[in-house]
Amino acid sequence: MKANTHPQFFETSVSCACGNEFTIGSTIEKIHIELCNKCHPFYTGEQRFVDTASLIQKYQSKKEKAEVYQAQKIEKTEKKKKDNSPKTLREMLLES
């Protein structure tokens, strides 16, 4: 059998963003995590949003932009309907 084929195994210290620390076996010496069983909403029963990449804020800004766009689109179509310019042949045929 070949020698040195398996990675080195460590008693790894895992530290969470909430301050919880525990030890596991791993091939990595230290692990930093954002959520653990002490702070994860599923295990704690608390409802809170963990937003590390500001995804919620990005979604809300996109939603606001979409609402503004829809309002402008509606205004534009209403303005076009109110406009007394000559109609196209297609519009005249569709009316009759």
DRENTI-451550 format. One record per residue: residue number from 1; x, y, z of N, C-alpha, C, CB in turn. Coordinates in nm, 2 decimals, decimal comma. Glycine has a CB too. Layout:
+-----+--------+--------+--------+--------+--------+--------+--------+--------+--------+--------+--------+--------+
|   n |    nc1 |    nc2 |    nc3 |   cac1 |   cac2 |   cac3 |    cc1 |    cc2 |    cc3 |   cbc1 |   cbc2 |   cbc3 |
+-----+--------+--------+--------+--------+--------+--------+--------+--------+--------+--------+--------+--------+
| NUM |      X |      Y |      Z |      X |      Y |      Z |      X |      Y |      Z |      X |      Y |      Z |
...
+-----+--------+--------+--------+--------+--------+--------+--------+--------+--------+--------+--------+--------+
% end
This chain:
+-----+--------+--------+--------+--------+--------+--------+--------+--------+--------+--------+--------+--------+
|   n |    nc1 |    nc2 |    nc3 |   cac1 |   cac2 |   cac3 |    cc1 |    cc2 |    cc3 |   cbc1 |   cbc2 |   cbc3 |
+-----+--------+--------+--------+--------+--------+--------+--------+--------+--------+--------+--------+--------+
|   1 |   0,08 |  -0,12 |   0,00 |   0,00 |   0,00 |   0,00 |   0,09 |   0,12 |   0,00 |  -0,10 |   0,00 |   0,12 |
|   2 |   0,03 |   0,23 |  -0,06 |   0,11 |   0,35 |  -0,06 |   0,11 |   0,42 |   0,07 |   0,05 |   0,45 |  -0,17 |
|   3 |   0,22 |   0,49 |   0,10 |   0,22 |   0,56 |   0,23 |   0,18 |   0,71 |   0,20 |   0,37 |   0,56 |   0,28 |
|   4 |   0,13 |   0,77 |   0,31 |   0,08 |   0,91 |   0,30 |  -0,03 |   0,94 |   0,21 |   0,20 |   1,00 |   0,27 |
|   5 |  -0,12 |   0,85 |   0,20 |  -0,24 |   0,87 |   0,11 |  -0,35 |   0,94 |   0,18 |  -0,28 |   0,74 |   0,05 |
|   6 |  -0,36 |   0,93 |   0,31 |  -0,47 |   0,98 |   0,38 |  -0,43 |   1,12 |   0,44 |  -0,52 |   0,89 |   0,50 |
|   7 |  -0,53 |   1,21 |   0,45 |  -0,50 |   1,34 |   0,50 |  -0,48 |   1,33 |   0,66 |  -0,61 |   1,45 |   0,47 |
|   8 |  -0,42 |   1,44 |   0,71 |  -0,40 |   1,44 |   0,86 |  -0,53 |   1,47 |   0,93 |  -0,29 |   1,54 |   0,90 |
|   9 |  -0,55 |   1,40 |   1,04 |  -0,68 |   1,42 |   1,11 |  -0,65 |   1,50 |   1,24 |  -0,74 |   1,28 |   1,15 |
|  10 |  -0,74 |   1,60 |   1,26 |  -0,72 |   1,69 |   1,38 |  -0,84 |   1,69 |   1,47 |  -0,69 |   1,84 |   1,33 |
|  11 |  -0,82 |   1,72 |   1,60 |  -0,93 |   1,75 |   1,69 |  -0,95 |   1,90 |   1,66 |  -0,89 |   1,72 |   1,84 |
|  12 |  -1,06 |   1,93 |   1,59 |  -1,08 |   2,07 |   1,54 |  -1,17 |   2,15 |   1,63 |  -1,15 |   2,06 |   1,40 |
|  13 |  -1,13 |   2,27 |   1,65 |  -1,21 |   2,36 |   1,73 |  -1,30 |   2,44 |   1,64 |  -1,12 |   2,46 |   1,82 |
|  14 |  -1,43 |   2,43 |   1,66 |  -1,53 |   2,50 |   1,58 |  -1,58 |   2,62 |   1,66 |  -1,65 |   2,41 |   1,53 |
|  15 |  -1,58 |   2,74 |   1,60 |  -1,63 |   2,86 |   1,67 |  -1,74 |   2,93 |   1,59 |  -1,51 |   2,96 |   1,70 |
|  16 |  -1,85 |   2,96 |   1,65 |  -1,96 |   3,02 |   1,59 |  -1,96 |   3,17 |   1,61 |  -2,09 |   2,96 |   1,64 |
|  17 |  -2,03 |   3,24 |   1,52 |  -2,04 |   3,38 |   1,53 |  -2,11 |   3,43 |   1,66 |  -2,12 |   3,44 |   1,42 |
|  18 |  -2,20 |   3,34 |   1,72 |  -2,27 |   3,37 |   1,85 |  -2,18 |   3,35 |   1,97 |  -2,39 |   3,28 |   1,86 |
|  19 |  -2,06 |   3,29 |   1,95 |  -1,96 |   3,27 |   2,06 |  -1,96 |   3,13 |   2,11 |  -2,00 |   3,36 |   2,17 |
|  20 |  -2,04 |   3,04 |   2,06 |  -2,04 |   2,90 |   2,10 |  -1,92 |   2,83 |   2,03 |  -2,17 |   2,83 |   2,05 |
|  21 |  -1,85 |   2,75 |   2,11 |  -1,74 |   2,67 |   2,06 |  -1,75 |   2,53 |   2,10 |  -1,60 |   2,73 |   2,12 |
|  22 |  -1,71 |   2,44 |   2,01 |  -1,72 |   2,29 |   2,03 |  -1,61 |   2,23 |   1,95 |  -1,86 |   2,23 |   2,00 |
|  23 |  -1,58 |   2,10 |   1,98 |  -1,47 |   2,03 |   1,92 |  -1,53 |   1,91 |   1,84 |  -1,37 |   1,98 |   2,03 |
|  24 |  -1,47 |   1,89 |   1,72 |  -1,51 |   1,78 |   1,64 |  -1,38 |   1,73 |   1,57 |  -1,61 |   1,82 |   1,53 |
|  25 |  -1,39 |   1,62 |   1,50 |  -1,28 |   1,56 |   1,43 |  -1,29 |   1,61 |   1,28 |  -1,27 |   1,41 |   1,44 |
|  26 |  -1,18 |   1,66 |   1,23 |  -1,18 |   1,71 |   1,09 |  -1,04 |   1,71 |   1,03 |  -1,24 |   1,84 |   1,08 |
|  27 |  -1,03 |   1,73 |   0,90 |  -0,90 |   1,75 |   0,84 |  -0,85 |   1,89 |   0,84 |  -0,90 |   1,69 |   0,70 |
|  28 |  -0,94 |   1,98 |   0,89 |  -0,90 |   2,12 |   0,90 |  -0,88 |   2,16 |   1,04 |  -1,02 |   2,21 |   0,84 |
|  29 |  -0,78 |   2,24 |   1,07 |  -0,74 |   2,27 |   1,21 |  -0,85 |   2,36 |   1,28 |  -0,61 |   2,34 |   1,22 |
|  30 |  -0,89 |   2,47 |   1,22 |  -0,99 |   2,55 |   1,28 |  -1,10 |   2,58 |   1,19 |  -0,92 |   2,69 |   1,33 |
|  31 |  -1,22 |   2,59 |   1,24 |  -1,34 |   2,62 |   1,15 |  -1,42 |   2,73 |   1,22 |  -1,43 |   2,49 |   1,13 |
|  32 |  -1,46 |   2,83 |   1,14 |  -1,54 |   2,94 |   1,18 |  -1,67 |   2,93 |   1,10 |  -1,47 |   3,08 |   1,16 |
|  33 |  -1,78 |   2,93 |   1,18 |  -1,92 |   2,92 |   1,11 |  -2,00 |   3,04 |   1,16 |  -1,98 |   2,78 |   1,15 |
|  34 |  -2,11 |   3,06 |   1,09 |  -2,21 |   3,17 |   1,12 |  -2,32 |   3,12 |   1,20 |  -2,26 |   3,23 |   0,99 |
|  35 |  -2,36 |   3,00 |   1,19 |  -2,48 |   2,94 |   1,26 |  -2,44 |   2,81 |   1,32 |  -2,60 |   2,93 |   1,17 |
|  36 |  -2,50 |   2,79 |   1,44 |  -2,48 |   2,66 |   1,51 |  -2,61 |   2,62 |   1,57 |  -2,36 |   2,66 |   1,62 |
|  37 |  -2,61 |   2,51 |   1,64 |  -2,74 |   2,46 |   1,70 |  -2,79 |   2,55 |   1,82 |  -2,72 |   2,32 |   1,75 |
|  38 |  -2,70 |   2,64 |   1,87 |  -2,74 |   2,73 |   1,98 |  -2,80 |   2,86 |   1,92 |  -2,61 |   2,76 |   2,06 |
|  39 |  -2,78 |   2,89 |   1,80 |  -2,83 |   3,02 |   1,75 |  -2,91 |   3,00 |   1,62 |  -2,72 |   3,11 |   1,72 |
|  40 |  -2,92 |   2,89 |   1,56 |  -3,00 |   2,87 |   1,44 |  -3,15 |   2,88 |   1,47 |  -2,97 |   2,73 |   1,37 |
|  41 |  -3,23 |   2,95 |   1,39 |  -3,37 |   2,97 |   1,42 |  -3,45 |   2,84 |   1,42 |  -3,43 |   3,06 |   1,31 |
|  42 |  -3,41 |   2,74 |   1,35 |  -3,48 |   2,61 |   1,35 |  -3,47 |   2,54 |   1,48 |  -3,42 |   2,52 |   1,24 |
|  43 |  -3,36 |   2,55 |   1,54 |  -3,34 |   2,48 |   1,67 |  -3,38 |   2,56 |   1,79 |  -3,19 |   2,44 |   1,69 |
|  44 |  -3,37 |   2,70 |   1,78 |  -3,41 |   2,78 |   1,89 |  -3,56 |   2,81 |   1,90 |  -3,33 |   2,91 |   1,89 |
|  45 |  -3,63 |   2,80 |   1,78 |  -3,77 |   2,84 |   1,78 |  -3,80 |   2,98 |   1,76 |  -3,84 |   2,79 |   1,90 |
|  46 |  -3,69 |   3,06 |   1,75 |  -3,71 |   3,21 |   1,73 |  -3,72 |   3,24 |   1,59 |  -3,59 |   3,29 |   1,80 |
|  47 |  -3,79 |   3,34 |   1,55 |  -3,80 |   3,38 |   1,41 |  -3,71 |   3,51 |   1,40 |  -3,95 |   3,41 |   1,37 |
|  48 |  -3,60 |   3,49 |   1,32 |  -3,52 |   3,60 |   1,29 |  -3,45 |   3,57 |   1,16 |  -3,41 |   3,62 |   1,41 |
|  49 |  -3,41 |   3,68 |   1,10 |  -3,35 |   3,67 |   0,97 |  -3,20 |   3,67 |   0,98 |  -3,40 |   3,77 |   0,87 |
|  50 |  -3,13 |   3,58 |   0,92 |  -2,98 |   3,58 |   0,92 |  -2,95 |   3,63 |   0,78 |  -2,92 |   3,44 |   0,95 |
|  51 |  -2,90 |   3,75 |   0,77 |  -2,88 |   3,81 |   0,64 |  -2,74 |   3,86 |   0,63 |  -2,98 |   3,93 |   0,62 |
|  52 |  -2,65 |   3,77 |   0,59 |  -2,51 |   3,80 |   0,59 |  -2,47 |   3,87 |   0,46 |  -2,42 |   3,68 |   0,60 |
|  53 |  -2,54 |   3,85 |   0,35 |  -2,50 |   3,91 |   0,22 |  -2,60 |   4,02 |   0,18 |  -2,50 |   3,80 |   0,11 |
|  54 |  -2,68 |   4,06 |   0,28 |  -2,79 |   4,17 |   0,26 |  -2,88 |   4,13 |   0,15 |  -2,72 |   4,30 |   0,23 |
|  55 |  -2,92 |   4,00 |   0,14 |  -3,01 |   3,96 |   0,03 |  -3,15 |   4,01 |   0,05 |  -3,01 |   3,80 |   0,03 |
|  56 |  -3,19 |   4,03 |   0,18 |  -3,33 |   4,08 |   0,20 |  -3,33 |   4,22 |   0,16 |  -3,36 |   4,07 |   0,35 |
|  57 |  -3,23 |   4,30 |   0,19 |  -3,23 |   4,44 |   0,15 |  -3,23 |   4,45 |  -0,01 |  -3,11 |   4,52 |   0,21 |
|  58 |  -3,15 |   4,37 |  -0,07 |  -3,15 |   4,37 |  -0,22 |  -3,28 |   4,34 |  -0,28 |  -3,04 |   4,27 |  -0,27 |
|  59 |  -3,35 |   4,24 |  -0,22 |  -3,48 |   4,20 |  -0,27 |  -3,58 |   4,31 |  -0,25 |  -3,53 |   4,07 |  -0,19 |
|  60 |  -3,58 |   4,38 |  -0,14 |  -3,67 |   4,49 |  -0,11 |  -3,65 |   4,61 |  -0,21 |  -3,66 |   4,54 |   0,03 |
|  61 |  -3,52 |   4,64 |  -0,24 |  -3,49 |   4,75 |  -0,33 |  -3,54 |   4,71 |  -0,47 |  -3,34 |   4,78 |  -0,33 |
|  62 |  -3,52 |   4,58 |  -0,51 |  -3,57 |   4,54 |  -0,64 |  -3,72 |   4,55 |  -0,65 |  -3,52 |   4,40 |  -0,67 |
|  63 |  -3,79 |   4,52 |  -0,54 |  -3,93 |   4,52 |  -0,54 |  -3,98 |   4,67 |  -0,55 |  -3,98 |   4,46 |  -0,41 |
|  64 |  -3,91 |   4,76 |  -0,48 |  -3,95 |   4,90 |  -0,49 |  -3,93 |   4,95 |  -0,63 |  -3,87 |   4,98 |  -0,39 |
|  65 |  -3,82 |   4,92 |  -0,69 |  -3,79 |   4,96 |  -0,83 |  -3,90 |   4,91 |  -0,93 |  -3,65 |   4,91 |  -0,88 |
|  66 |  -3,94 |   4,78 |  -0,91 |  -4,04 |   4,72 |  -0,99 |  -4,18 |   4,79 |  -0,98 |  -4,06 |   4,57 |  -0,96 |
|  67 |  -4,21 |   4,83 |  -0,85 |  -4,34 |   4,90 |  -0,83 |  -4,33 |   5,04 |  -0,90 |  -4,36 |   4,92 |  -0,68 |
|  68 |  -4,22 |   5,11 |  -0,89 |  -4,21 |   5,24 |  -0,96 |  -4,22 |   5,22 |  -1,11 |  -4,07 |   5,31 |  -0,92 |
|  69 |  -4,16 |   5,12 |  -1,16 |  -4,16 |   5,09 |  -1,31 |  -4,30 |   5,06 |  -1,35 |  -4,07 |   4,97 |  -1,34 |
|  70 |  -4,38 |   4,98 |  -1,27 |  -4,51 |   4,94 |  -1,31 |  -4,60 |   5,07 |  -1,31 |  -4,57 |   4,84 |  -1,21 |
|  71 |  -4,58 |   5,16 |  -1,21 |  -4,66 |   5,28 |  -1,20 |  -4,63 |   5,37 |  -1,32 |  -4,63 |   5,36 |  -1,07 |
|  72 |  -4,50 |   5,38 |  -1,36 |  -4,47 |   5,46 |  -1,48 |  -4,53 |   5,40 |  -1,61 |  -4,32 |   5,47 |  -1,50 |
|  73 |  -4,53 |   5,27 |  -1,61 |  -4,59 |   5,20 |  -1,73 |  -4,74 |   5,22 |  -1,74 |  -4,56 |   5,05 |  -1,72 |
|  74 |  -4,81 |   5,22 |  -1,63 |  -4,95 |   5,24 |  -1,63 |  -4,98 |   5,39 |  -1,67 |  -5,01 |   5,22 |  -1,49 |
|  75 |  -4,90 |   5,48 |  -1,62 |  -4,92 |   5,62 |  -1,65 |  -4,90 |   5,64 |  -1,80 |  -4,82 |   5,71 |  -1,57 |
|  76 |  -4,80 |   5,58 |  -1,85 |  -4,76 |   5,59 |  -2,00 |  -4,88 |   5,54 |  -2,08 |  -4,63 |   5,52 |  -2,03 |
|  77 |  -4,94 |   5,43 |  -2,05 |  -5,04 |   5,37 |  -2,13 |  -5,17 |   5,46 |  -2,12 |  -5,07 |   5,23 |  -2,08 |
|  78 |  -5,20 |   5,51 |  -2,00 |  -5,31 |   5,60 |  -1,98 |  -5,30 |   5,73 |  -2,06 |  -5,34 |   5,63 |  -1,83 |
|  79 |  -5,18 |   5,78 |  -2,06 |  -5,15 |   5,90 |  -2,13 |  -5,16 |   5,88 |  -2,28 |  -5,00 |   5,95 |  -2,10 |
|  80 |  -5,12 |   5,76 |  -2,33 |  -5,13 |   5,73 |  -2,47 |  -5,28 |   5,71 |  -2,51 |  -5,06 |   5,60 |  -2,50 |
|  81 |  -5,36 |   5,66 |  -2,42 |  -5,51 |   5,65 |  -2,44 |  -5,58 |   5,78 |  -2,45 |  -5,57 |   5,56 |  -2,34 |
|  82 |  -5,53 |   5,88 |  -2,37 |  -5,59 |   6,01 |  -2,36 |  -5,55 |   6,10 |  -2,48 |  -5,56 |   6,08 |  -2,23 |
|  83 |  -5,44 |   6,06 |  -2,54 |  -5,38 |   6,14 |  -2,65 |  -5,48 |   6,15 |  -2,76 |  -5,24 |   6,09 |  -2,69 |
|  84 |  -5,50 |   6,26 |  -2,82 |  -5,60 |   6,28 |  -2,93 |  -5,53 |   6,27 |  -3,07 |  -5,68 |   6,41 |  -2,92 |
|  85 |  -5,42 |   6,21 |  -3,08 |  -5,35 |   6,20 |  -3,20 |  -5,43 |   6,11 |  -3,30 |  -5,20 |   6,16 |  -3,19 |
|  86 |  -5,40 |   6,12 |  -3,43 |  -5,47 |   6,02 |  -3,52 |  -5,44 |   5,88 |  -3,49 |  -5,43 |   6,06 |  -3,66 |
|  87 |  -5,53 |   5,80 |  -3,50 |  -5,52 |   5,65 |  -3,47 |  -5,46 |   5,58 |  -3,59 |  -5,65 |   5,59 |  -3,43 |
|  88 |  -5,39 |   5,47 |  -3,56 |  -5,34 |   5,39 |  -3,67 |  -5,45 |   5,31 |  -3,73 |  -5,22 |   5,29 |  -3,61 |
|  89 |  -5,42 |   5,26 |  -3,85 |  -5,52 |   5,18 |  -3,92 |  -5,56 |   5,05 |  -3,83 |  -5,47 |   5,13 |  -4,05 |
|  90 |  -5,47 |   5,00 |  -3,77 |  -5,50 |   4,88 |  -3,68 |  -5,59 |   4,91 |  -3,57 |  -5,37 |   4,82 |  -3,63 |
|  91 |  -5,57 |   5,03 |  -3,50 |  -5,66 |   5,07 |  -3,40 |  -5,80 |   5,10 |  -3,45 |  -5,60 |   5,20 |  -3,33 |
|  92 |  -5,81 |   5,16 |  -3,57 |  -5,94 |   5,19 |  -3,62 |  -6,02 |   5,06 |  -3,66 |  -5,93 |   5,28 |  -3,75 |
|  93 |  -5,94 |   4,96 |  -3,71 |  -6,01 |   4,83 |  -3,75 |  -6,05 |   4,76 |  -3,62 |  -5,91 |   4,75 |  -3,83 |
|  94 |  -5,97 |   4,77 |  -3,51 |  -6,01 |   4,70 |  -3,39 |  -6,13 |   4,76 |  -3,32 |  -5,88 |   4,70 |  -3,30 |
|  95 |  -6,15 |   4,89 |  -3,34 |  -6,27 |   4,95 |  -3,28 |  -6,40 |   4,91 |  -3,34 |  -6,25 |   5,10 |  -3,29 |
|  96 |  -6,40 |   4,89 |  -3,47 |  -6,52 |   4,85 |  -3,54 |  -6,55 |   4,71 |  -3,53 |  -6,52 |   4,90 |  -3,68 |
+-----+--------+--------+--------+--------+--------+--------+--------+--------+--------+--------+--------+--------+
% end
